[in-house]
Amino acid sequence: MIFESHHIEQPLLDYIESIFYYKGYRPEHSIERVVPTGHIFLIIELDGIERHTYDSKTLEPNGSFKNAWVSGMQKKFLSISAHQNSEMLVVQFKSSGAYPFLHKPIYQLNNLVVDANTLFGGSILELRDQVLETKAVIGKFKLIENWLVDKFGYDKVPDLNLVSILNQLSTNPISEGNNIVSTYPKTQKHLISQFKKYFGLTPKIFHRVFRFNEILKQIQNKQHLLWSQIAHEFGYSDQSHFIKEFKEFSGFNPQEFLQLDYNKGEPNFFPLDRQG
């Protein structure tokens, strides 16, 4: 498998978390669950394979996507297809970074996967054609970098107060949430509306998502876990609250999660029908 990531520089550095390319992916499963991370993704497939999303309970297909699509800000887990010999070019926007490129309120894409053509028009398909024609990975990265710079709206950059609060929520414990949002110079109602417009989710939901992802990092590859201790450490009111939120974001209760060895692989992707 080939996997390469792009070195991002200004003016994209403040808005793009990562740009990466892979080819020859050969998973041992066909459906995987993705937990919310607080990011929006632009995915360009380069293999001609149609992808699917699935109903969270029945695992019946409920959406089909090809060429290019955008995965909006998710509040809960998403089940998606995984294919042999996949080839993709992916842009991961920072939690505060998508609005200047999408030019529309981010909350309108919450919990959705959307055909990128409906957001960007024909330019995204033209970009895909150019990427397909370019053999060198560095050339593919340059094409998408130039396209992103062209789409960037300098007049649509979120206020620095908003970005600061979001960044603090991503790095501070849940107990600090009220103190962090209280630094906003306007009303809490205004803060929430601005968060939804520029970032998609409310400050409280972002803080919960960030906390859950930190838990996944903390428990990765650990052999023995005391869930009650983890629940206390991360500020849950009790263990039942912790279990409820764990299941909301991952689809599994903590014990099931461990029994399936999901803490031994990628912290945000869990195979649902792993073979062997």
C-alpha positions as CSV (number, residue, x, y, z in Angstrom):
1,M,0.0,0.0,0.0
2,I,1.1,3.5,-0.8
3,F,0.4,6.2,1.7
4,E,1.7,9.8,1.5
5,S,0.8,13.0,3.3
6,H,1.3,16.5,2.0
7,H,3.4,19.1,3.8
8,I,0.9,22.0,4.2
9,E,2.1,25.6,4.2
10,Q,0.4,29.0,4.4
11,P,-2.2,30.2,3.4
12,L,-3.7,26.7,4.0
13,L,-1.9,25.8,7.2
14,D,-4.4,27.5,9.5
15,Y,-7.4,25.8,7.9
16,I,-6.3,22.3,6.7
17,E,-5.4,19.6,9.2
18,S,-4.0,17.2,6.6
19,I,-4.0,16.2,2.9
20,F,-3.2,12.6,2.2
21,Y,-3.2,10.1,-0.6
22,Y,-3.3,6.3,-0.6
23,K,-3.4,3.6,-3.1
24,G,-3.6,-0.2,-2.8
25,Y,-5.6,-0.3,0.4
26,R,-6.6,-3.9,1.1
27,P,-8.8,-4.1,4.2
28,E,-9.9,-7.3,5.8
29,H,-13.5,-5.9,6.1
30,S,-16.1,-4.3,3.8
31,I,-17.8,-2.0,6.3
32,E,-16.2,0.2,8.9
33,R,-17.5,2.5,11.6
34,V,-16.1,6.0,11.9
35,V,-16.5,8.0,15.1
36,P,-17.0,11.8,15.1
37,T,-13.7,13.6,15.3
38,G,-14.8,17.3,15.0
39,H,-13.6,17.5,11.4
40,I,-15.0,17.8,7.9
41,F,-13.5,15.8,5.1
42,L,-13.3,16.2,1.3
43,I,-12.8,12.9,-0.3
44,I,-11.8,12.4,-4.0
45,E,-11.9,8.7,-5.1
46,L,-9.5,7.8,-7.9
47,D,-10.4,4.1,-8.4
48,G,-13.9,4.3,-9.9
49,I,-15.5,2.4,-7.0
50,E,-18.9,3.6,-5.7
51,R,-19.0,4.0,-1.9
52,H,-21.9,3.5,0.5
53,T,-23.1,4.7,3.9
54,Y,-25.2,2.3,6.0
55,D,-28.0,2.4,8.4
56,S,-26.6,2.3,11.9
57,K,-28.9,-0.5,13.1
58,T,-29.6,-2.7,10.0
59,L,-26.4,-2.0,8.1
60,E,-28.5,-1.7,5.0
61,P,-27.1,0.8,2.4
62,N,-28.7,4.3,2.7
63,G,-26.4,6.4,0.5
64,S,-24.1,6.0,-2.5
65,F,-21.2,8.3,-3.4
66,K,-18.7,8.4,-6.3
67,N,-16.1,10.8,-7.7
68,A,-16.0,13.2,-4.8
69,W,-17.9,13.9,-1.7
70,V,-17.9,15.9,1.6
71,S,-18.4,14.3,5.0
72,G,-19.9,17.0,7.1
73,M,-19.6,17.5,10.9
74,Q,-20.8,14.3,12.5
75,K,-22.4,14.1,15.9
76,K,-22.4,10.4,16.1
77,F,-20.7,7.4,14.4
78,L,-21.0,6.8,10.7
79,S,-20.9,3.4,8.9
80,I,-19.2,3.4,5.5
81,S,-17.9,0.9,3.0
82,A,-14.3,-0.2,2.6
83,H,-13.0,-1.6,-0.6
84,Q,-10.1,-3.6,-2.0
85,N,-7.5,-1.6,-4.0
86,S,-8.9,1.7,-2.9
87,E,-7.2,4.9,-4.2
88,M,-8.1,8.2,-2.7
89,L,-7.0,11.8,-2.2
90,V,-8.4,13.3,1.1
91,V,-8.5,16.7,2.6
92,Q,-9.2,16.9,6.4
93,F,-10.2,20.4,7.4
94,K,-9.3,21.7,10.8
95,S,-12.3,22.0,13.2
96,S,-12.4,25.7,12.5
97,G,-11.3,25.6,8.9
98,A,-14.0,24.5,6.4
99,Y,-16.2,27.6,6.2
100,P,-13.8,29.7,4.1
101,F,-13.8,27.0,1.4
102,L,-17.4,25.8,1.5
103,H,-18.9,29.3,1.8
104,K,-22.1,28.1,3.5
105,P,-23.2,27.6,7.1
106,I,-21.4,24.4,8.3
107,Y,-24.4,23.2,10.4
108,Q,-26.3,22.6,7.1
109,L,-23.9,19.7,6.5
110,N,-24.2,18.2,10.0
111,N,-24.5,14.4,10.0
112,L,-24.5,14.3,6.2
113,V,-22.3,13.0,3.4
114,V,-22.9,15.2,0.4
115,D,-21.9,14.9,-3.3
116,A,-19.1,17.5,-3.6
117,N,-20.4,18.6,-7.0
118,T,-23.4,20.1,-5.2
119,L,-21.1,22.3,-3.1
120,F,-18.3,23.1,-5.6
121,G,-19.9,22.7,-9.0
122,G,-18.0,21.3,-11.9
123,S,-14.6,22.4,-10.7
124,I,-14.3,19.5,-8.3
125,L,-14.8,17.0,-11.2
126,E,-12.3,18.9,-13.3
127,L,-9.9,18.7,-10.4
128,R,-10.5,14.9,-10.2
129,D,-9.8,14.5,-13.9
130,Q,-6.5,16.4,-13.6
131,V,-5.4,14.4,-10.5
132,L,-6.2,11.1,-12.4
133,E,-4.0,12.3,-15.3
134,T,-1.1,13.2,-13.0
135,K,1.1,10.2,-12.1
136,A,3.4,11.7,-9.5
137,V,1.8,12.0,-6.0
138,I,3.5,15.4,-5.4
139,G,1.8,16.6,-8.6
140,K,-1.6,15.4,-7.3
141,F,-0.9,17.3,-4.0
142,K,0.0,20.5,-5.9
143,L,-3.2,20.3,-7.9
144,I,-5.5,20.1,-4.9
145,E,-3.5,22.7,-3.0
146,N,-3.9,25.2,-5.9
147,W,-7.6,24.3,-6.1
148,L,-8.1,24.9,-2.4
149,V,-6.3,28.3,-2.5
150,D,-8.5,29.3,-5.4
151,K,-11.7,28.4,-3.4
152,F,-10.5,30.1,-0.2
153,G,-12.6,33.1,0.8
154,Y,-10.5,35.6,2.7
155,D,-13.7,37.4,3.7
156,K,-15.2,34.3,5.3
157,V,-12.5,33.6,7.9
158,P,-14.1,33.1,11.4
159,D,-13.5,35.6,14.2
160,L,-10.4,34.9,16.2
161,N,-12.4,34.8,19.4
162,L,-14.4,31.9,18.1
163,V,-11.3,30.0,16.9
164,S,-9.6,30.6,20.3
165,I,-12.5,29.2,22.2
166,L,-12.7,26.2,19.9
167,N,-9.0,25.5,20.3
168,Q,-9.3,25.8,24.1
169,L,-12.1,23.3,24.1
170,S,-10.0,20.8,22.1
171,T,-7.2,20.9,24.7
172,N,-8.9,21.4,28.1
173,P,-10.9,19.1,30.3
174,I,-14.7,19.2,30.3
175,S,-14.7,20.9,33.7
176,E,-13.2,24.0,32.1
177,G,-16.0,24.3,29.5
178,N,-18.0,27.0,31.2
179,N,-15.0,29.1,32.0
180,I,-13.8,28.9,28.4
181,V,-17.1,30.0,26.8
182,S,-17.6,32.7,29.3
183,T,-14.6,34.6,27.8
184,Y,-16.6,35.3,24.7
185,P,-17.4,39.0,24.6
186,K,-21.0,38.7,23.4
187,T,-23.9,36.6,24.6
188,Q,-23.9,32.8,24.8
189,K,-26.7,32.7,22.3
190,H,-24.6,34.6,19.8
191,L,-21.6,32.3,20.5
192,I,-23.7,29.2,19.8
193,S,-25.1,30.7,16.5
194,Q,-21.6,31.6,15.4
195,F,-20.2,28.2,16.3
196,K,-23.0,26.5,14.3
197,K,-22.4,28.8,11.3
198,Y,-18.6,28.6,11.1
199,F,-17.9,25.2,12.7
200,G,-21.2,23.2,12.7
201,L,-21.6,22.1,16.3
202,T,-22.3,23.9,19.5
203,P,-19.4,24.4,22.0
204,K,-20.8,21.8,24.3
205,I,-21.0,19.1,21.6
206,F,-17.5,19.9,20.3
207,H,-16.1,19.5,23.9
208,R,-17.8,16.1,24.2
209,V,-16.4,15.0,20.9
210,F,-12.9,16.1,21.7
211,R,-13.1,14.4,25.1
212,F,-14.2,11.1,23.5
213,N,-11.4,11.2,21.0
214,E,-8.9,11.8,23.8
215,I,-10.3,8.7,25.6
216,L,-9.8,6.6,22.5
217,K,-6.1,7.7,22.4
218,Q,-5.7,7.0,26.1
219,I,-7.0,3.5,25.9
220,Q,-5.3,2.5,22.7
221,N,-3.3,-0.7,23.1
222,K,-4.0,-0.9,26.8
223,Q,-4.5,-4.4,28.2
224,H,-6.3,-3.7,31.5
225,L,-8.8,-0.8,31.9
226,L,-10.8,0.4,34.8
227,W,-13.8,2.1,33.2
228,S,-14.9,3.7,36.4
229,Q,-11.5,5.3,36.8
230,I,-11.6,6.6,33.2
231,A,-15.1,7.9,33.6
232,H,-14.0,9.9,36.7
233,E,-10.7,11.1,35.1
234,F,-12.6,12.6,32.1
235,G,-15.3,14.3,34.1
236,Y,-18.4,12.1,33.7
237,S,-21.0,12.4,36.4
238,D,-21.1,8.6,36.8
239,Q,-20.3,5.4,34.9
240,S,-23.7,5.1,33.3
241,H,-23.3,8.6,31.8
242,F,-19.9,7.5,30.5
243,I,-21.3,4.3,29.0
244,K,-24.2,6.2,27.4
245,E,-21.9,8.7,25.7
246,F,-19.4,6.0,24.7
247,K,-22.2,4.1,22.9
248,E,-23.6,7.3,21.3
249,F,-20.2,8.1,19.7
250,S,-19.0,4.6,18.8
251,G,-22.1,2.4,18.7
252,F,-20.6,0.0,21.3
253,N,-20.6,0.0,25.1
254,P,-17.0,0.0,26.5
255,Q,-16.9,-3.7,27.3
256,E,-18.0,-4.7,23.8
257,F,-15.4,-2.3,22.4
258,L,-12.7,-4.2,24.3
259,Q,-14.0,-7.6,23.4
260,L,-13.8,-6.7,19.7
261,D,-10.2,-5.5,20.2
262,Y,-11.1,-2.1,18.8
263,N,-8.6,-0.4,21.1
264,K,-5.8,-2.2,19.2
265,G,-6.3,-0.7,15.8
266,E,-6.9,2.8,14.4
267,P,-8.5,4.9,17.1
268,N,-11.3,6.3,14.9
269,F,-12.1,3.4,12.5
270,F,-13.6,0.1,13.5
271,P,-14.2,-2.8,11.1
272,L,-17.7,-4.2,11.5
273,D,-17.3,-7.4,9.4
274,R,-13.6,-8.2,9.8
275,Q,-12.6,-11.6,8.3
276,G,-10.2,-13.9,10.0
